[in-house]
Amino acid sequence: MSWLTENDTGVVLTIKATPRAQTNEVAGADADWLRVRLQAPPVDGQANAALVRWLAGRLGVPARAVEIVGGAGARVKRVRVRGIGAREVRTRLFPPAP
């Protein structure tokens, strides 16, 4: 299984989120998931909302294009992002070194 799957409307990412981190950042990628650290605590949906906002900003899409479609109450989440392709997601999350 790959952490990034492309479909006809965009992509679906499998994300392993770590709340209460010092910064919001990509911590790497494994075969199964993208590791993301978030500053927000996992209380009352704060970490989920922070993930949607951060991912939208990082990918350059509106927040309404990002939706958690699975795992809202778990660390491993499935997130759908409409209007972007897999290649662009990889480039924006892991920009090439100068």
C-alpha positions as MATLAB code, in Angstrom:
seq = 'MSWLTENDTGVVLTIKATPRAQTNEVAGADADWLRVRLQAPPVDGQANAALVRWLAGRLGVPARAVEIVGGAGARVKRVRVRGIGAREVRTRLFPPAP';
ca = [
       0.000    0.000    0.000;
       1.226    3.476   -0.809;
       0.619    6.572    1.291;
      -0.476    8.457   -1.844;
      -3.170    7.319   -4.273;
      -4.380    9.346   -7.250;
      -7.951    9.203   -8.565;
     -10.047   11.157  -11.069;
     -10.810   14.010   -8.627;
      -7.467   14.364   -6.845;
      -5.543   12.267   -4.336;
      -6.005   10.339   -1.105;
      -3.186   10.427    1.444;
      -2.666    8.045    4.350;
      -1.230   10.153    7.159;
       0.121    9.154   10.551;
      -0.327   12.275   12.671;
       1.631   13.076   15.819;
      -0.090   15.806   17.868;
       1.507   18.192   20.379;
       4.699   18.591   18.348;
       6.896   21.696   18.427;
       6.128   22.584   14.806;
       3.757   21.574   12.021;
       5.881   19.603    9.579;
       6.328   16.546    7.400;
       8.425   14.111    9.405;
       9.007   11.707    6.513;
       7.246    9.004    4.565;
       7.165    5.239    4.842;
       5.679    2.819    2.353;
       2.331    2.914    4.175;
       1.930    6.498    5.423;
       3.135   10.063    5.426;
       4.312   11.089    8.905;
       3.108   14.561    9.935;
       3.763   16.398   13.196;
       1.167   18.899   14.404;
       1.327   21.440   17.211;
      -2.369   21.109   18.077;
      -3.512   18.710   20.793;
      -5.831   15.806   19.945;
      -8.723   17.410   21.829;
     -12.154   18.267   20.397;
     -10.944   17.852   16.823;
      -8.208   20.499   17.148;
      -5.507   18.305   15.610;
      -7.795   17.309   12.717;
      -8.653   20.947   11.991;
      -4.966   21.881   12.184;
      -4.086   19.051    9.790;
      -6.661   20.233    7.231;
      -5.486   23.875    7.438;
      -1.777   22.995    7.329;
      -2.127   20.489    4.484;
      -4.220   22.932    2.426;
      -1.595   25.645    2.882;
       1.295   23.341    2.108;
      -0.372   21.976   -1.034;
      -1.707   25.345   -2.192;
      -5.356   24.295   -2.284;
      -8.363   25.765   -0.443;
      -9.154   24.165    2.923;
     -12.542   23.109    1.519;
     -10.651   20.814   -0.906;
      -9.152   18.829    2.006;
     -11.340   16.311    3.825;
     -10.579   13.634    6.407;
     -12.427   10.599    5.053;
     -11.219    7.992    7.537;
      -9.573    7.769   10.940;
     -10.816   11.072   12.361;
     -10.442    9.653   15.876;
      -7.176    7.810   15.222;
      -3.566    8.717   14.514;
      -3.633    7.112   11.071;
      -5.990    9.052    8.817;
      -7.137    8.940    5.193;
      -7.298   12.443    3.746;
      -8.813   13.300    0.361;
      -7.473   16.369   -1.463;
      -9.394   17.476   -4.543;
      -7.902   19.334   -7.483;
      -4.270   18.206   -7.276;
      -2.245   15.319   -8.713;
       0.138   12.895   -7.031;
       3.238   14.346   -8.686;
       2.381   17.854   -7.474;
       1.703   16.579   -3.947;
       5.134   14.923   -3.788;
       6.828   18.074   -5.103;
       5.083   20.360   -2.610;
       5.617   18.097    0.386;
       9.203   17.184   -0.533;
      10.615   20.086   -2.583;
      13.847   19.368   -4.456;
      17.014   20.620   -2.799;
      18.497   23.759   -4.400;
];
